[in-house]
């Protein structure tokens, strides 16, 4: 099958070998090599991204804008196939695309130093900043309501009304806590009506593995642009807080290990503000800390909602997997909330 895919991109596919590459959970990825060239081949998960052509449209539109307005920015755009298209479709299989491999680059699966957090935050901020002149509303929504907290809270209340009764009883404490934090959803709804809380070109998936680093561990650029669409800066900042602040992952079931590291919070703020300080409005700066609450709370809602709905979205690896992940995110939110006064002072000082 891979040979057939490669034949759509190269007149001499027999010169290339393909081996599985990376640790991504959504798309399947291969490193494709010949004696003198290296590429990355990806199969888009069309069960998640129902309209892969929308992804191709977005990336093409951004690439065209950057070519004119920021030609020096390192943007990893897809290689067109022999038919001049960004995607190759295979019946009964799916959509494939090919990227050039950036020589001397590597990715990081887990952030381990404040320096890495700073570099990543700076790159995600730079991505948004250089696209500030691009009309975000031209982009397609590749995942509708992906970071719509009001929508996620409605899914949660629907699960309370119609979900697994035994699981509802078991999750009573988690449910009560999530209900007690509904003000976070109310804040989001109120921000949507503020014109100074701007829609921007937003990445929406700012985990550390979506940044390319060089051999000196300096960030080169952001990658994996499937979720780039109109959004708010709190999505990118919040996802960095959710995935960088604790050295315990969302899979950790010993909740006493879940912490919030001050030096990593400072690195995120400093890195992001180094590029976006002058671009953010006063109201956006006011809600910088809220970004972490916003994303962590939303992810806790999603895990518990899915558990109540018998795990229809996140495939569990064991019986209470999504329940435990929900409790994990609740604990992370609690730990972050403890630091609110200190972290807001830190944001103001940077």
matplotlib code that plots the C-alpha trace (Angstrom):
import matplotlib.pyplot as plt

x = [0.0, 2.8, 4.5, 1.2, 1.0, 4.6, 3.9, 1.5, 4.3, 7.4, 8.1, 10.6, 9.0, 11.1, 14.0, 12.2, 11.8, 9.2, 9.4, 6.9, 7.9, 6.9, 4.5, 1.4, -1.9, -4.2, -2.5, -0.2, 3.3, 6.2, 9.7, 10.3, 13.9, 15.9, 19.7, 19.5, 16.1, 14.0, 10.3, 7.5, 4.4, 1.2, -2.2, -4.9, -7.3, -10.6, -12.6, -11.4, -10.9, -14.0, -13.0, -9.3, -9.6, -10.3, -7.0, -5.3, -7.1, -6.0, -2.4, -2.3, -3.8, -1.4, 1.6, 0.6, 0.3, 3.7, 5.4, 4.5, 4.5, 7.1, 9.3, 12.0, 9.7, 10.3, 7.0, 6.8, 4.3, 3.1, 4.8, 2.3, 1.8, 2.3, -1.2, -0.4, -2.5, -1.6, -3.6, -3.6, -6.8, -7.0, -10.4, -11.4, -8.3, -8.1, -6.0, -2.3, 0.1, 3.9, 6.1, 9.8, 11.9, 13.7, 17.4, 19.0, 15.6, 14.0, 10.9, 10.5, 7.7, 7.9, 9.0, 11.8, 13.3, 12.0, 14.2, 12.2, 8.9, 10.2, 11.3, 8.0, 5.9, 7.9, 7.4, 3.6, 3.4, 5.5, 3.2, 0.2, 2.0, 3.3, -0.3, -1.8, -2.4, -4.2, -8.0, -8.5, -12.1, -10.9, -9.8, -12.1, -13.0, -11.4, -12.8, -16.1, -16.5, -13.2, -12.4, -15.9, -16.2, -19.9, -20.5, -18.4, -20.3, -23.6, -22.3, -21.5, -25.0, -26.5, -24.4, -25.6, -29.2, -28.8, -25.5, -24.7, -26.5, -24.0, -21.1, -22.9, -23.1, -19.5, -18.4, -20.5, -17.6, -16.0, -19.4, -19.9, -16.5, -17.0, -20.4, -18.8, -16.4, -19.0, -18.0, -15.1, -17.6, -19.6, -16.4, -15.7, -19.2, -18.9, -15.5, -17.0, -19.1, -16.0, -14.6, -11.2, -11.0, -9.8, -10.2, -6.8, -5.1, -4.7, -2.8, -5.1, -2.7, 0.4, 2.0, 5.8, 5.9, 4.4, 7.6, 10.7, 14.0, 17.6, 20.6, 21.1, 17.5, 16.4, 13.0, 12.8, 9.1, 5.7, 4.3, 1.1, -1.2, -4.4, -6.1, -5.1, -8.3, -9.9, -9.7, -8.5, -5.1, -6.2, -6.4, -2.7, -1.5, -3.9, -2.8, 0.8, 0.0, -2.0, 0.8, 4.0, 3.3, 3.3, 5.9, 3.0, 1.1, -2.7, -2.3, -0.9, -3.2, -1.2, -2.7, -0.3, 2.4, 0.4, 2.1, 2.5, 6.0, 6.6, 9.7, 7.7, 4.8, 7.3, 8.9, 5.5, 4.6, 8.1, 8.3, 4.8, 5.0, 8.4, 6.5, 2.9, 3.2, 2.4, -0.1, -2.4, -5.1, -5.6, -8.5, -6.5, -3.6, -6.1, -7.1, -3.7, -3.9, -7.5, -6.1, -4.8, -8.1, -10.0, -8.2, -7.7, -11.3, -12.5, -10.4, -11.7, -15.2, -14.5, -13.0, -15.8, -18.4, -17.0, -16.9, -20.5, -21.3, -19.6, -16.4, -17.7, -14.9, -11.7, -11.0, -10.1, -7.1, -8.7, -12.1, -11.8, -9.3, -11.4, -12.6, -9.0, -8.0, -10.8, -9.7, -6.2, -7.2, -9.4, -6.4, -4.3, -6.9, -6.9, -3.2, -3.2, -5.9, -3.8, -1.2, -3.6, -2.5, 1.2, 0.9, -1.1, 1.5, 4.2, 2.3, 2.1, 5.8, 7.0]
y = [0.0, 2.5, 1.8, 2.7, 6.0, 6.9, 6.3, 9.2, 11.5, 10.2, 8.9, 6.5, 5.2, 2.1, 4.2, 5.1, 3.1, 3.9, 3.2, 4.2, 7.5, 9.5, 9.0, 10.9, 9.5, 10.8, 10.5, 7.6, 8.8, 7.3, 8.5, 8.1, 8.0, 7.6, 7.8, 11.6, 12.8, 12.4, 13.1, 12.6, 10.8, 11.1, 9.4, 11.8, 10.2, 11.0, 9.7, 12.7, 15.2, 14.5, 17.0, 16.6, 19.0, 21.8, 21.1, 21.3, 24.5, 26.1, 25.1, 26.3, 29.7, 30.2, 29.1, 31.6, 34.4, 33.7, 33.4, 37.0, 38.6, 36.6, 34.7, 34.2, 32.2, 28.5, 26.9, 23.2, 23.0, 19.8, 18.5, 18.4, 15.0, 14.3, 15.6, 18.9, 18.3, 18.4, 15.2, 11.7, 9.8, 6.0, 4.5, 2.4, 3.7, 7.5, 10.6, 10.9, 13.9, 14.3, 16.9, 17.6, 16.4, 19.4, 18.4, 18.7, 18.9, 16.7, 16.7, 16.3, 14.2, 15.5, 18.9, 18.5, 22.0, 25.6, 26.4, 24.0, 25.5, 29.0, 28.1, 26.4, 29.2, 31.7, 29.8, 29.4, 33.1, 33.9, 31.8, 33.8, 37.1, 36.8, 35.8, 38.8, 40.4, 37.3, 37.2, 34.3, 34.0, 32.8, 29.6, 26.5, 25.0, 21.6, 20.6, 22.5, 23.5, 21.9, 24.5, 25.8, 25.6, 26.4, 23.5, 21.2, 22.1, 21.4, 18.0, 17.4, 18.3, 16.1, 13.2, 13.9, 13.6, 10.6, 8.9, 5.7, 5.9, 3.7, 5.7, 9.0, 7.7, 6.6, 10.0, 12.1, 13.9, 14.8, 15.9, 18.2, 19.8, 20.4, 22.0, 24.2, 25.5, 26.5, 30.1, 29.2, 28.4, 31.6, 33.7, 32.1, 33.0, 36.6, 37.0, 36.0, 39.2, 41.4, 42.8, 43.3, 39.5, 38.8, 35.9, 35.0, 32.3, 29.8, 26.4, 24.7, 21.9, 23.3, 20.2, 20.2, 17.5, 20.0, 22.1, 21.3, 21.9, 22.1, 20.3, 23.1, 22.6, 25.9, 25.9, 26.2, 26.3, 24.8, 21.8, 19.6, 22.3, 20.2, 22.1, 25.6, 27.6, 30.7, 30.8, 32.7, 33.0, 31.2, 28.0, 28.0, 29.4, 27.2, 24.0, 24.8, 25.2, 22.0, 19.9, 21.7, 22.7, 19.3, 16.6, 14.1, 13.3, 13.1, 9.3, 9.5, 7.9, 8.8, 12.2, 13.3, 13.4, 16.1, 19.4, 22.9, 24.0, 27.7, 27.9, 26.3, 28.8, 31.7, 30.2, 30.0, 33.5, 34.9, 33.0, 33.9, 37.5, 37.9, 37.8, 38.7, 41.3, 44.3, 42.3, 41.2, 43.6, 44.7, 42.3, 39.4, 40.2, 40.3, 36.7, 35.2, 33.1, 32.1, 30.4, 27.5, 27.2, 27.3, 24.4, 22.2, 22.5, 21.8, 18.6, 17.5, 18.0, 16.0, 13.0, 12.8, 13.3, 10.5, 8.2, 8.9, 8.2, 4.8, 5.9, 6.7, 9.2, 8.4, 4.7, 3.5, 1.2, -0.1, 0.0, 3.4, 5.1, 8.2, 8.5, 8.6, 11.0, 13.3, 13.1, 13.8, 17.0, 18.1, 17.8, 19.8, 22.5, 22.6, 22.9, 25.7, 27.5, 27.5, 29.6, 32.2, 35.3, 34.5, 33.7, 36.8, 39.0, 37.1, 37.8, 41.5, 41.7, 40.2]
z = [0.0, 0.9, -2.4, -4.2, -2.2, -3.0, -6.7, -6.6, -5.4, -7.2, -10.7, -9.1, -5.9, -5.8, -4.6, -1.4, 1.8, 4.5, 8.2, 11.0, 12.6, 15.7, 18.5, 17.3, 18.4, 15.6, 12.2, 11.1, 10.1, 8.2, 7.4, 3.7, 2.5, -0.7, -1.0, -1.2, 0.0, 3.2, 3.6, 6.1, 4.9, 6.9, 6.7, 8.0, 10.4, 8.6, 11.6, 13.5, 10.6, 8.5, 5.7, 5.0, 2.1, 4.6, 6.2, 2.8, 2.1, 5.3, 5.0, 1.4, 2.3, 5.1, 2.9, 0.2, 2.7, 4.3, 1.0, 0.3, 3.8, 5.8, 3.3, 5.9, 8.2, 8.2, 7.2, 6.5, 3.7, 2.0, -1.2, -4.1, -5.7, -9.4, -10.1, -8.4, -5.3, -1.6, -0.8, -2.3, -1.8, -1.8, -2.0, 1.1, 2.8, 3.2, 2.6, 2.5, 2.3, 2.1, 3.9, 3.4, 6.3, 8.0, 8.2, 11.6, 13.3, 16.0, 18.1, 21.9, 23.4, 26.9, 28.0, 30.6, 31.0, 31.3, 28.3, 26.1, 27.4, 26.6, 23.1, 22.3, 23.7, 21.7, 18.5, 18.9, 19.7, 16.6, 14.4, 15.6, 15.4, 11.8, 10.7, 12.4, 9.0, 7.7, 8.0, 10.3, 9.2, 5.8, 7.4, 7.6, 11.0, 10.7, 14.1, 14.8, 18.5, 19.4, 22.1, 22.6, 26.4, 26.3, 24.0, 26.1, 29.2, 27.4, 26.5, 30.1, 31.3, 28.6, 29.9, 33.4, 32.2, 29.8, 30.7, 32.5, 35.8, 37.7, 36.4, 37.4, 41.0, 41.0, 39.6, 42.1, 43.7, 40.3, 38.9, 42.0, 41.6, 37.8, 38.5, 41.1, 38.5, 36.0, 36.3, 34.0, 31.3, 32.1, 31.7, 28.3, 27.1, 28.3, 26.5, 23.2, 23.2, 23.8, 20.5, 22.1, 22.8, 19.3, 17.0, 15.6, 13.6, 16.4, 16.4, 19.0, 19.7, 21.4, 22.9, 22.8, 20.1, 17.7, 17.7, 15.7, 17.6, 16.2, 17.6, 20.2, 21.4, 19.9, 18.4, 14.6, 13.8, 14.7, 12.8, 12.7, 11.4, 11.1, 13.9, 12.7, 12.4, 13.8, 17.6, 20.7, 22.2, 25.4, 23.4, 22.6, 25.9, 27.9, 26.1, 26.9, 30.6, 30.6, 29.0, 30.3, 33.9, 35.5, 35.2, 35.6, 32.4, 32.0, 32.4, 36.0, 38.5, 41.6, 41.9, 44.6, 41.8, 39.9, 40.5, 38.9, 38.4, 38.8, 36.6, 33.7, 34.1, 34.0, 30.9, 29.1, 30.0, 29.0, 25.8, 24.6, 25.6, 23.9, 20.6, 21.5, 24.3, 22.0, 20.0, 22.8, 23.9, 27.5, 28.0, 26.6, 29.0, 31.8, 31.0, 30.5, 33.7, 32.8, 29.7, 31.8, 33.8, 30.5, 28.8, 31.9, 33.0, 29.4, 29.2, 32.6, 31.4, 28.2, 30.0, 32.6, 29.9, 27.8, 30.9, 31.6, 27.9, 28.1, 26.4, 23.0, 22.0, 23.9, 23.5, 27.0, 27.7, 30.9, 32.7, 34.4, 32.0, 31.2, 34.7, 36.0, 33.3, 34.4, 38.0, 36.9, 35.1, 38.1, 40.4, 37.9, 37.9, 41.7, 41.8, 39.3, 41.1, 44.3, 42.5, 41.0, 43.0, 42.6, 38.9, 38.1, 39.8, 37.8, 34.5, 35.4, 36.1, 32.8]

ax = plt.figure().add_subplot(projection="3d")
ax.plot(x, y, z, "-o")
ax.set_aspect("equal")
plt.show()
